Amino acid sequence: MAKRLKFQFIPLTFQKDEDEIKKQIRNTIILKRFFDKNKSVAKLDTLIEGTQYGYNASALESGKNKFLRISDITDGKVDWDTVPYCDCDNEETYLLYPDDILIARTGGTTGKSFMIANPPEHSIYAGYLIRVRANKENEADFINLFLNSYVYWSQIVSLNEGEFRPSANANTLKNLLLPDCSISQQQDAIKLSNGILVSGYEELLEDIDKALAEYEICKQLENENTKQLNLLSSLRQSILQEAIQGKLTAEWREQNPNIEPAAELLKRIKAEKEKLVKEKKIKQEKPLPAISENEIPFELPEGWVWAILDEVALFKNGKAHEQFIDSNGDFILINSKFVSTNGAVKKHTNELLLPMYENEIAIVMSDVPGGRALSRCFLIDNNNKYSLNQRIGGLICFAGIYPKYLLIVLDRNQHYLNFDDGKKQTNLTKNEILTCPIPLPPFKEQQAIVSKVETLLGKCSQLQAEIENQNAHSKNLLKALFNETFENR
């Protein structure tokens, strides 16, 4: 039965060196030429003596055998002076010789290979590596050429959560296909890979130069797109910052000079809160310290006031839902993953332990060091739909506080990010949440700010979509470098 091979440009996360990537492209073009020329394939198993997994042992500071591990191979080199030792009781099975090839079978560099040059005497290799050794009829350098090509990577990668993930084991390696080349063709391929001119391959060299030139164009496009996305991210941050400083609505204030100042709004909210305490609808809490002059991050426009979150919203804490998680549950569980992905990643629960209601705000209170979820916020859009998980806070706005405005203020607020020391898990307390400084404009200006922000961020989203389309196009161009099908008959 015919087997179809597709050669693709594989964006490997551990492959950053541009010269290495270009060599992979060069090798792929070379191998493709021999596929087309010979019209036949060989399994890697027919070019090697076999496969051998490495030796399982703990590394020692001294011992009988140098003990090469995946972590000792960096940037295609090994500093044998830093390689640890072990005492192997069966070293003949695991001894390393020049031209042996090691392939990582696990970890972040799975599938990456390394060709041994001059190993110290009695050197062996660790269990997370697989050794292949060319047989007498084939060139080790030709096998190494294949292992450093997208002909190889296209056969061992699998698509996992949108990323290419290699999978390497002895059986996988043995069944990999490469062109069935004579020893003289293998030697020609090796020379061509090393940039040596070989008579009769002038057209192939032109194809290589053309592919590398196209790769450079694609990379320039990708780099430009990345630069544009970074600028767009900075623009979004500037829009949000200028919004809460009142800069986006300076003209609006000129056109609306008689709006009630926020100080009056704050007085009404305080009276409403005192009323709820008297009616025993909420508990009397110990007053939190007001914002001090040292904590004021910027000057406010006329008519605005500084408050703390405790003065404009009520707080509720989430509850643990572990025993109620159910993929068929009727309710969406608000956890950090849900909030940080803007609701894209969902878990469900069959119990509404702590319901959230329309226009309430969920805020992430806990995250790993340097994480991107801390202080991320989500505005509830429906009743009887969401339940609040532990380590997620719920905020209920008082009348006169526009929830969408408060969301803009709180989402990734620097007050909260300052608690992340980059070393240990951040766990915000209720008081740390509620002491966040809030720049408070009049209610109608809050609405005007949100309208302005939504318009500007909408334009940013349109720009992002265009940039991402350009990025997808450049990636398709990379794949098209040699995305052709070879049919093994």
N, C-alpha and C positions, 0 to 999 in steps of 0.2 A: 504494500500500500504506500502511496506517495505521502511524504511528510513535508509540510510547508514550513519554511523558516522565515520569520520576519526580523529584519535587522532594524533596531531602533536606537536613537540616541537616548541613553539612560542617565538621568540627572542624579547621580549617586551623591549622597550627602557628605561622604567622607572624601570625595574626590574634588579637591579645590585647586590643585596645581594646574595652571593653564597648559604647560608643556606636556604634562601627563595626559590631559584630556585630548590634546592635539595628536599625541602618539596613538591614543586609542582610536581616534578617527582615521589616522593614516593606516593603522593595522587592519581596520575594518574594510577600508577600500581595497587593500591588498588581498585580503581573504575573499572578498566578494569577487574579485577578478578571477581567482583560482576556482571558486565555485562555478562561475560562468564558463571558464575554459575547460575544466575537467568533467563537468556534468555528473560528478559522482561525489559521494561523501564517505567519511570514515568516522567511526565512534572514537572518542578519546581513548577508550579502553584498549584499542588496537595499537596505540602509539606508546603505551606505558607498560611498565612491568607490573603495575597494580597500584592499589592505594593502601595507605597505612595510617591509622589514627595515631596520635601522639601518646606520650607516656603521662599517666596521671600521678602526680606527686606534688608535695608542697615545696616551694622554692626555699633554698638554704643559702646562708652567707658563704658557706664553703662546702666542698664535697668533691666527688670523683668526676662528675659530668657537668659541663656547662648546660644550662636548661633554658632553651630559647622559648619565649612565650609570645603571644600576639602583641602584648604591650611593649615588648622589646624591639618591635619593628616599627620604626617611625620614619616617614618621608622616604620610604623605599631603602632604608639603611638600617644596619645593626651596629651598635657600639658594643662589641663583645666584652669590653672591659667592665661594662655595667651589668651584663647578663648574669643572673644568679646561678646557683648550682643545685644539684640533687645527687642522690646516690641511686643509680639505676641498676637493678639486678638482672636486666636483660637488655643490655645496651646494644647488642648486635641488631636487634629488631628496630631500634630507634635512632641509630647513628646517622649523622648528617654528612653528606659528601658534596663536593662541588657539583653544580648543575641540578641538585635536588630542588624541587619546587614545593613550597609550603602554601597551603590555602586555608584561610580562616574559615571555620565552620560555624562560628557563633559570634555574638557581640555586634558592635556597631560597624565593624569592617567585614562582616560576613561576605565571603566570595573573593575577597582581595587576596592576591597571590604575591609571593616573594621568592626570588630565585637565589639559592645559596651560592656564594662565591668561594671564599676560603675560610671555612669554619675551623675553630680550634679543635685539636684532637680530643676525641671522646665527647663531642657535642651531640646532644639529643634535643628533641623538641616536645612541647607540652601537648596535652590531650585535646585542646581546643583547635588544634591544627591538623590538617591532613597532608601527608606527603605523597607526591607523585614523582615518578622517576622515569625518564624516557627509556624505552628499550633500545637495543643495539641498532635497529633498523631506522630509527628516527632521531631528529635533532631536538635536544632539550630547548634550544632557543626558539624553535618553531612552536613548540607547545607554549612557551612563555609568551610568544607573540600572540597566540590565540587567546590566552588567559588575560591579555591586556588589550582586548578589542570588544566592540559592542556586539560582535557575533557571539561571543561568550556571554556577556551580560544579558543580552536579549533572551538567552535560553534559561538563565537561572533566576531571573527576577520574577516576583509575583506582585500583584497590585494589592496593597493593604492600606485601607483608609486614605486613598488618594495619593499614596507615596509608593515608590518602587522599593520593594524589600527583597534582597537576595535570599536564596535558600540553598545551602550547600551541604551535601553529605556524599559519602563514597559512591553510592548508587547513582545519584544525580550526576556526579562528575564523569563517571564511566560512560554514561549514555549521551553526553554532549556530542554534537555533530560539528565537524569541521571539514574543509575540503580535503579530498583524498589526493595528496600531493606526493610526487616522487621525492627522493632525497635531494636531487638537484633543484627541484622547484622550491623545496623547503629552504635551501641555502640561498636561493634568489630572493625569497620573501624576507629572510632575515636581513640581507644586505639592504633591500629596499626600505625596510622598517628603520634601519639605522642611517638612512639618507645617502646610501652609496648608489651611484648610478650603475644600472645594469642594462646591457644592450638588449634591445627587443621589448623593453617595457616603457618606452617613451610616452605612449598614450596613457598608461597607468599613472605615470608621474604627473601628467597634466590633470588627470582626474583628482589626484591627491591635492595638488595645488588649488584646484577649483573648490574642492570641499572645504579646505582650510580657510580659503578666502570667504566663503559663504558663512562659515562658522564665526569668523571675526565680525562680519556684518550683523549676524544674529546676536552676538554678545554685546555689541555696541547698542543695539536696540533694547536688549534686556536691561543693560546698565542705565540707559536713559529712562526707561520706564520705572525702574526702581527709584531713581532720583526724583522723578515726578511724583511717585506715590509718597515718598518721604516729605516732599514739599507740601503735598496735599494734606498729610497728617498734621504738619505744623500749622497749616492754614486753618484746619478744623479747631485745633487747640486755641489759636488766636481768636477765632470767632467766638468760642465759648468764653474765653477770658474777657474779651471786650464786652460781651453780653452782660456778665455779672458786674462789670465796672460801670455800666450805664453808657458806654461809648456808642453802642449801636442805636440807642434811642435818644441821642442828644437832640436831633431834629424833632422827634416826637414830643419831647418836653417843651420845646419852644412853641409848638403848635397847641399844646395843652397846658397852659400855665396855671390853671385854676384847679388842678387835681388835688384832692386831699392828701397831705403828706403822710408818709408811712408811719410817723410817730403816733398819729391818731389811730391808725389801723392796729398798731401794737398795743395801744391802750385797750381797745375793744377785745382783742384776743386775750389779754390778761384778765379782763373782767369775765369773759366767757369761761376761762379756765377756773377761776375762783368759784363761779357758779356751779360748775360740774363737780368741784370738790365738795361744796356744801350739800349738793344733792346726792353725794356719795356715788356718783357715776364713775368717778376716777379717784384714785388714792391721793392723799396729800403727800407729796414727795419733798425731801429735803432740798431747799433751793440750791441750785448750782451757781458757781461764780459767774458773774457777767463778764463779757469780753473786756479785757484791759487794753489800754492804749498800746502796749507793747505787742499785742496779738493782732492789731489791725493791719492787714496786709496792704491796703491801698485806700486812697481817699474816695469818698462817695460823692455822687452828685447831690445837689440841693434837693431836699424832699425825701431822701433816703435815710435809713438808719441802720446801725449795726444791731444784730440780735444774736442770740445763740439758738441752736436748733430746738432746745428744750422750751423756748418761749413761743415757738410757732407750730410745734407738732407734738403728738403723743407717740410713745414708743411701746412696742410689744416684741417679745422675744420668741423665736421659733421653738419648735419641739422636735424631739427625735422621732423619726418615722421608720426606722430600720425594719421593724417587724410588720410594717404595713405596706411595704413596697410591693407593687403588683402591676405587671405590664398591662393588665386588663382593667386596672383601677379607673374609677370615674374622674379622679381629680389629679391635677398636675402638681407635682411636688416642686416647690421653689427651693432649689439648692444653689450652691455657688456656680456649678456648671451651667445650670439653666440661666442664671442671671448674666454670667460673663459671656454667654453666647447669644444674648438678647432673645432667649427663648427657643433657640434652635435645637438644643440638646435637652430632651425631656425624660424624666422618670415619672411614673404614675403611682398613686397611692389609693387604697380602697377606703381610707379614713380621712375625714376632714378635721384633723386634730387641731389645727390653728388656721381657721379660714382667713383669707385676705379678700378685701372688697375693692370694688372699682375706685380708682384714683388714690389708693394707698400705694406706698412705695416700699419695695423690698431692697435691702442694702446688705452686701456681703461683709461680714464682720471678721472673717478668718481666712488666712491664706498663707501659702508657703513663702519663704524669704524671696523678695524680689518678684513675687507673683503678679499676675495681671488681673486678678479677680477682686482683690481688696478694694472695698468702697464702690464696686460696680453696683449700679442701681437698675431697677426694673419697675415700670409703672403698670399697676394692675388695670386690666381692661374689662374685667367682668366679675360678677358675683358668683359664688358657688362653683368656682372652677379651680381655685388655687389653695394649697395648704402650705404653710411656712415651716421649713425644716430648721433644725437646730443650727446655731451659728449664723443665721440670717435674721436681720432685724426687720421689723415692720414699722412704718411711719404713717401716721394719720394726720393730715393737715387740718389746722383750724380754718374756719371760714375766713376768707380774705387772703389765704395763701394758695396761689395757683399751683397745683401739683406738678405740672410740667416745668414750671420755673424752678421749683425746689429740686426737681430731678436734675436740671442743668447744674445747679449749684453743688449738689452732693456727689454726683458721679465722678469718681476718682479725685475727690477733693484732697488738696495737699495736706489739710489738717489731719486726715486719716493716714495718708501715705507716710507722714513723718513718724508714725509709730512702727514702721517697718525698718528694722535695723540691718536687714540683709543677711542675718545670721541664723535667726530662729523663727519659728512660726509666729505670725502676728495674730493675736486674738484681742480684738477691740472689745472694751467693756461698754455697758450701757451708758455710763457717764461720759466716756470718751466719744461715743457717738453723739450724745446730746449737747456737748460743749462746743461743737463745731460752729465757728463764726458764720453768720448768714448776712450777706448784704441785702437788705430788704427795701425794695421800691414799693410805691403805691400799687394796689391790686391791678388797676388798668394798665400800668406800665409793665407789670409782670407779664400780662397777656401780650402786650406789644413786643416785649423782648422775645417771648416764645415764637411769635409769628415771624419775627425777623430771623431768628436762629433757624427755624424750620425751612424758610426760603433759601437761606445761604447754604445750609447743610444739604438741602436738596440739590443745589447746583454742584456742590462738592461730590455728591453721589453720582451725578451724571458724568462728571469729569473722571471719577474713579472707574466707572463702567467702561468709558472710552479707553483709559489707560490699560485696564485689565484685558480688554479686547485686543489691544495692540500687543500686550504681553503674550496672550494665547497665540496670536499670529506668529510672533517670533519663536515661540516654543515649537509650533508646528513646522516652521522653517527648519529648525534644528533637526526635528525628527525626519524631515524630508531629505536630509543629506544623503541617507542611504536606506530609506524605508521602502525597500523593494522586497519582493517575495522570491525566494529560491525554492524550487520544487525538487525534492529528492525522488528520483524515479527508480 
